[in-house]
Amino acid sequence: MATPYNQIVLLGDSLFQFASEIKEGFSFQGALQSHCMRYLDVINRGFSGYNTANTLKLVPQIFLPPSPSNPRIEYLLVLLGANDACIDIPTNNQRVPMEKYKENLIKIITHDHVKAHSPKILLITPPPLDEIRIEVLDLAKGHPQATRQAENSAKYCETAREVAAEIPGVTLIDLHKAIMDKAIALTPDFDASGLPLGYHGSKRGYLEQLLPDGLHMSGESYEILFDAVKPHIGPFLEEDTVFPDWKKMNAEA
């Protein structure tokens, strides 16, 4: 019987789907796989456009029961909410009300198919939103207004923080704060007494580099995410590799 590698699963929307790509010389999924090479496989289940309602429907198909021939999920990284936080307008139907978003997140991370694997769960807040850039692009696509608003998206991030605090054993990765802190630090003329970066009436500042289209992350942003996640994955010991080191194999030959 083949020996399976246990898994790290990335569950989310386009922010995880695009994590497999190389952006400005960096790939989040590639870096994570390198970090746990020969110990775990990184499996990407990020689906562009998905919200928590879409994802919840697929949980029984994504998470199969562990068995001798089916790998166990050791880590589950969940990054959902950017689409749930859309504004309810006729040209977009991705929105999930905040109360339902919270309910869906809880159902996903406490689902019986997930609990069967007993994974370490890292719940990641969505990144900040650059509404200034989003509006320009959305109007060009034919929407009557921006499909997302920075202040509303920030509230969904706060809801994700609440879920992480309420569910035992869940670790919060505050991506919203990490990216915004970096953007503020690299926007020298930012006035902290005014509106946050990316809000109407404020400025884009360094968010322009971190969120090129206002929503999706640059390579630099994915590096911020990796630096936040890495301390929670492992440590790995040489004797824990799925297959032995070549020196040990040769010594036994």
Secondary structure, DSSP 8 states (H G I E B T S, - for coil): -----EEEEEEESHHHHGGGS-BTTB-HHHHHHHHTTTTEEEEEEE-TT--HHHHHHHHHHHS---BTTB--EEEEEEE--TTTT---BTTB-----HHHHHHHHHHHHT-HHHHTT--EEEEE------HHHHHHHHHHTT-SS-S--HHHHHHHHHHHHHHHHHSTTEEEE-HHHHHHHHHHHT-TT--TTS--TTSTTS--TTHHHHSTTSSS--HHHHHHHHHHHGGGS----GGGSSS--HHHHHHT-
